[in-house]
Amino acid sequence: MTDKKCFENSSDHIPHAPAEEPMKNRWSQADMANMSAKPPSLFRLTVYEYRRKLSKHLHYPSFKLNDFKSSFYTTLKDAEDQIAYESKHSKAFIQEESGQRWYDRYAYVITEIPLGIGIELQTRGESLSERVYLPDGTLWGIRDYCNFIPSFCHGEEYNYWGRLNRFNGRSPEEIRFKPGDIVEVFGFPGNDYWSDDEVNLAIVVECPPTKDQVKEQLEQYAATHSGFDICDHHLCSIFGHWQDAYAVLSESCDSIDHASTISLFKPSLNVSRHRANKLRRMLGLR
């Protein structure tokens, strides 16, 4: 990380260039004192498609996706406008000749990437925020908090990033599934519990906590701790992104696993009675 600005207007670089305000790639202590402040960022839109398009080639317990295209935007609105445009030109349809259903787009993901900060974007899905959209462009879920702390932090910067990393629970409307529901788990870098570009059928075991539940947990914790234990830097290690997940069971895993809240979808393919009953037996249901 360097303290130099992104652009320098000098005669050595751009002859006779007028003086301009340089792009901001570093923020001040005053910025960090504001809990709502975020570093400057870009928005990456990734398009996910079914790897095999015809329904006769798609089946559970899992199938593959392609993330063949990514594009970058300076605003969230520009990225969402592109989703609206692309979703109009990508529809599932029935092939007249074979009667097979044709599947195209699976989902869109917008990832907010900080400028001037090193992150593990592909391996761990680190970002300032993330949004998942359905094939028709409908917003499905938002992770509105950060899920990493930069390695260059010093002093008050730890508390600044701790505030950005805090998970405060989900509203009841955001928790779309309940224990016993059969779902698809969308594997992408932001869902770092699962293989990327893969979709797995699963059954819900436990739901993520609500805002009221997290508030109660925080109050109970604060009543018995003090000092460093209740600073923002430490609290994010207790109330962080790992809480924002469903516990699930799938055929591909012998034990309970977790999947980020915004990565669970309704099944996009037909689920046979045999497979549904198999998942319910794994959960102990009949």
Residue, then its C-alpha position, 0 to 999 in steps of 0.5 A: m500500500t502506498d500513500k501516493k495518489c492514484f494520478e499525478n498531473s505534472s508536465d512529466h506525465i501529461p504536458h500542460a495538464p490543468a491541475e485537478e483534484p486527484m482520485k482518492n485512494r486513501w481515507s483519513q482518521a476523520d473518515m474512519a471515525n464515521m461508522s457509515a464511511k466506506p473506502p472508494s470502490l468499484f463494482r464488479l458484475t459477474v454473470y453466471e450461466y448453466r454450463r450444460k443448457l438442456s434440461k436432459h443434461l441437468h440433474y441433482p444432486s449437483f450441476k456446474l455453472n460458468d462465470f464466463k463474463s465480468s464487467f466493472y462499473t463506477t456506480l452500483k446503478d450502472a451495474e444494475d442497469q446492465i443486469a436489467y438490460e442483459s436479463k431481457h435478452s436471456k430467457a429460458f425456453i422450450q425447444e420446439e424440436s425436442g421438447q427440452r427446456w433450455y436454461d441460460r442465465y443462473a444468477y448475477v452477482i455484484t461485488e463491491i471492490p475497494l480501491g487501493i487495498g489488497i484483497e483475496l477476491q477469488t479464493r475467499g470472496e473478500s469485498l465491501s459488499e455483495r448482491v445476488y440477482l435472479p436470472d430475471g434481474t430481481l434482487w435476491g439478497i444483499r450482504d451489506y457489510c465488509n467481510f475482511i480486515p486489511s493487513f495494513c491496519h494500525g491503531e484506530e483503523y482496526n476499530y474502523w474496519g471492525r465497524l464495517n465488518r459487523f453483522n447485525g442480523r437478518s430481518p424476518e423477510e430476508i430469511r426466506f427458508k425454514p428448517g426442512d426446506i429443500v434448497e439449492v446452494f449457489g457456489f461462488p467466491g462470496n459463498d466461501y463454504w462451497s465450491d465455486d461455479e457449482v450448485n448443490l441440492a440441500i436441506v435447511v437445518e438451521c436459519p441465520p439469526t435475526k436482528d433481534q437475536v443478534k442484538e440480544q446476544l450482543e447485550q448479553y456479551a457486553a454485560t459480562h465483558s469490558g475493555f478490549d473485548i467490547c471494542d469494535h475490532h474484537l466484536c467483529s470477530i464474534f459477530g461477523h459474516w460466519q453468523d450470516a449463514y444457514a446450516v444445511l445438509s447435502e448429499s455431497c457432505d456427510s455432516i452439517d455445513h454452512a451456506s451464506t444467507i444470500s446463496l440459498f435459492k429455491p430449486s431451479l430443477n425438478v426435485s424427485r420424491h426419492r431425492a427429497n425423501k433422502l434429504r429428509r431422512m438425513l435430517g431425521l424427518r419423515 
